[in-house]
Amino acid sequence: MGVIREPMFLLLAGAAGLYFAVGDHAEGAIMVAAAGLSIGLVVVQQVRSEHALEALKALAEPTAKVMRDGAVARIATRDLVPGDLVILVEGDRVPADGVLVDGGPLRVDESVLTGESAPVTKTAARDEAARQAAVNMEPGGAEAAAVFAGAMVVGGQGAVEAARVGRATHLGRIGASLASIETTPAPLQVQTNRLVMRLGIAALGFCAVVAAAYGFLRSQWFEGGLAGLTLAIALVPEEFPMVLVIFLALGAWRLSRQKVLTRRPAAVEALGSVSALCVDKTGTLTENRMRIAERWAGGAPFPSRTALDIEPDASLVRIAVLACASPAIDPMDRAIAQASGAKDAAAPDQRLKTVFPLKAGRMVFAQQWISPGSASVIAAKGAPETVYDMCRLSAVERDRAHRVAEGMGRRGLRVLGVAEAEWAPASALNDIDDLAFIFRGLIGFEDPVRTEVPAAVAICQRAGIRVIMMTGDAALTAATIAREAGIASENQVLSGSDIAGLTPHQLALRAARTSVFARLTPDQKLALVNALKESGEVVAMTGDGVNDAPALRAAHIGIAMGERGTDVAREAADIVLLDDQFTSVVNGVRLGRRISENLRRAMTYITAIHVPIAGLSLLPILIGMPPAFFPMHVVLMELIIDPVCSIAFEAEPEASDVMERPPRPATRSLFGSQDIGRGLFQGLVVLAVTMSSFALALRSGLPEEQARGVLLSMLIVANLSMAYAELSVPGQRLIEPHRVVFYGVVGAAAIVVGAALYVPAAGSLLKVAAPPAPIETAALAVAMLAGGWSLVTKRLKAKPRPLATGASA
């Protein structure tokens, strides 16, 4: 219903009412159709946006397996209550915050809450004190009994007593915090709405003044009302919001072709103004999966190959594969299986006999494999310190292995120790604690940087965009990933504990010179985004976890990962990357800058063309001439202006150096005083030529309808010439293939003008007639020069602007 309160709709409705009041039903019907068209365009865009939101929300309802009345039942997660005993196995999503009271240990991936990519181990609470302590814990703690809603079980099984459900969980509290964060309007939206509202109020004021003056001076109140409405319609730049809507809708469509879903169209243009791009590490810069980076089997660490053949020194990987559960759910198990390049590491005659899971005090997972007539093999992997103990390493051997493990840790790697033992095939093996294991070595895992990220970060930096990493991971890991991604990290990493002691002002100062932030809580990510906004940055935030959601909502542009991202992150974001490709962010910035540039040119053109329309509506009244235009003429002009601006200008490709320029400062308007001045000057030239031609036609004795026909055809041609001059840049050909829409509008305008001048019914409705051919030909030539003169001066003065090949896609 907001469109009904718009100044343009009210003016059109007023003009229709006046026509119907005096029985001029044809003109009244034209005004009603124009008002209906303005409503229809807005409604269509709103419906389109709602459909996109509904499609995004089509998500399956989660369920949980609980013990009730002595039996296991599967219920909807929303029906959980505190005290329910939830049964968890590998692959389950934890439905509530609670305490592991039986079974375990569990390997739990809490990255959606903490940003930490490696799973943590949970052990059952041994007594009431441990249970109470677990209830008050925060996500991220290892060797604890606390589990949290949203985490994924990657290993083990157990029973969890639900302590908090729904909105009371850590996950729910983050969701509740989103509701209190107001979405920041895009800067261009604010500027455009403010401009149109001010001009609309001014136009209504002019309408009243002209109508009163006409009535009092000439005693022609009906004509005065029409003159006032004509001037007001000519003054209101209703094309600004309409063109903005169409630019953003087409921009969203272009992004969708690149696997990017735009949930809030205004964010498309805002991307072009981004000066600070805040990125989460896990799942955004990295792939959110583990990969073997280094392995050590008694020598110096060396990089792992993509696939490791079974070589004499590759027994480390072979034993590690035998110690992995099948199918692999734990991220490290999957990394080992991928690195081995073998579907089955066991020999053809080997079969799995016994599994020895993790347990409290022994963070090692082992499996026993047997084959006919030979000793069974027990392969084990786990925490390095525990593996050292199982292998009974000497002090020298332990120290050497410990130094290697520490070096891997300093490089941001997760470390597992690998060992094996033998056991007589006929003897039963109840436990592995007393076996004499042989130490095989260490494996270091990393969450690898996405292959496209370094190049994308480099492009952002050349475009003057600060890339800032915000992660819940350790500082050492964050620094390592930042270096691999190409993020500037000359200054120290700032951790969450450092931020906790800073005032908002101090945080803003540190954020201005720090590029890497580690061990952040969701509240600290939100505080950093707000600090950057307060310092004048246009902030975009990317992320995929629940812990990213508040910052995604608070940023000017929130960008969520669609494939690995959580539902909460997608709902909080303005843009969703359906393919999770970081390069899509760069493409979005590129498209946003293209939209900003073309929108600025379109607004300059709108300003220019409104000058002669408004002048020709007012000047004849002031100097006692017959009206040059009636409301229907102005509406006809608007029907030409809108498609030229919204489609022809939008289709223009970006310059090839668009990503080599700094972003537009947040304090500088897209449409500044220089653009307004240029538009006003161009419009005044057209006004002077067309008004002089109208006056000359009347003075030479042409009937009023023929003089108005000369004026209408001149203004339309000058309008199109001005549009072509504004579209063109040095170095382009006279005819460009991407301007097919503009050429179509030119053809449609020629048909309209021809019909108005040479079809009697149309001419009678528009109160125009065809002038003599020589006069019409000369008038059109003058109009073309009046509208297109700036193209000549532009090509003489400006340096050639190269265009990006294929950028109009």
Number of C-alpha atoms within 10 A of each C-alpha: 7 7 14 13 9 16 22 24 22 16 24 26 19 17 27 26 18 19 19 14 12 10 11 13 15 13 20 23 15 20 24 18 15 21 20 14 13 18 17 13 13 15 14 10 13 11 11 11 16 12 11 14 16 10 9 16 12 8 9 6 8 11 17 20 20 22 14 12 7 7 7 13 13 13 13 12 17 14 10 21 15 14 13 19 24 25 22 25 18 18 15 19 20 24 28 32 28 29 29 30 21 18 17 24 24 29 24 27 25 25 26 27 25 24 31 21 24 24 22 20 26 24 25 25 20 12 9 10 9 16 20 14 14 22 18 11 14 13 19 23 15 14 17 21 28 30 33 28 23 24 23 23 26 24 25 21 20 21 22 27 23 24 22 22 24 20 13 14 19 22 23 20 12 21 21 14 13 20 12 10 13 9 18 12 14 20 19 20 17 11 13 17 12 12 14 19 16 12 17 22 14 14 24 21 13 18 23 17 15 23 21 18 17 22 16 12 10 11 12 14 16 16 17 24 22 24 26 30 27 28 27 30 30 29 24 23 23 22 22 21 15 17 24 25 19 21 26 24 20 19 24 25 15 17 22 15 10 17 16 26 24 25 23 20 23 25 28 30 29 25 28 24 27 27 25 22 24 28 23 25 31 29 28 24 28 21 19 22 19 23 25 26 22 19 25 22 19 15 10 9 18 11 11 17 12 13 13 16 16 15 10 7 14 16 15 23 27 23 21 28 28 25 28 24 17 13 9 16 16 24 21 25 21 20 20 26 26 17 20 21 14 16 9 13 19 17 10 8 9 15 14 15 13 15 17 16 17 20 18 13 9 16 18 22 19 24 21 24 24 23 17 11 9 12 16 22 21 26 25 29 27 21 17 23 16 17 27 22 15 23 19 15 16 11 9 9 13 17 12 13 23 16 11 22 25 14 14 22 16 15 17 22 25 23 23 22 26 32 26 26 19 18 19 13 16 12 9 8 13 8 10 17 10 7 15 16 23 19 24 24 25 30 28 27 26 25 26 20 21 18 14 13 20 20 15 19 24 15 16 24 19 13 21 17 24 21 23 22 27 31 30 28 25 18 22 16 21 26 26 15 24 23 13 15 23 16 21 18 18 12 10 13 20 19 22 21 13 14 21 12 10 12 10 15 12 12 18 20 14 16 20 13 12 17 23 28 28 27 23 26 22 21 15 20 28 21 19 23 28 19 21 21 18 13 13 13 23 28 25 27 29 32 34 33 28 27 30 35 32 29 30 33 28 25 26 28 29 31 31 33 26 23 15 19 22 20 18 22 29 28 21 25 30 26 28 30 27 18 15 23 23 24 18 19 23 20 17 24 25 21 25 24 26 25 28 24 22 24 24 18 21 29 23 24 29 27 24 28 30 26 22 27 26 20 20 24 26 22 16 17 17 11 8 8 13 13 17 25 24 20 26 21 17 19 19 17 20 22 14 17 23 19 17 26 28 23 19 23 28 26 24 20 20 23 17 13 12 20 23 14 12 16 20 17 14 16 10 8 14 20 19 11 10 10 18 17 14 15 22 21 15 24 27 19 16 29 25 14 21 27 19 13 19 26 16 13 20 18 11 10 10 16 15 19 20 23 25 25 25 27 28 24 24 28 28 24 26 28 29 24 22 26 27 23 19 21 21 16 18 16 12 13 9 7 9 11 8 15 16 13 16 21 18 13 18 18 11 13 20 15 12 16 20 15 15 23 25 15 14 15 12 17 20 13 13 21 20 23 22 23 20 11 9 8 12 19 14 11 21 19 13 18 26 20 18 26 30 22 15 17 20 12 10 16 16 11 9 10 11 13 14 15 18 13 11 9 15 15 11
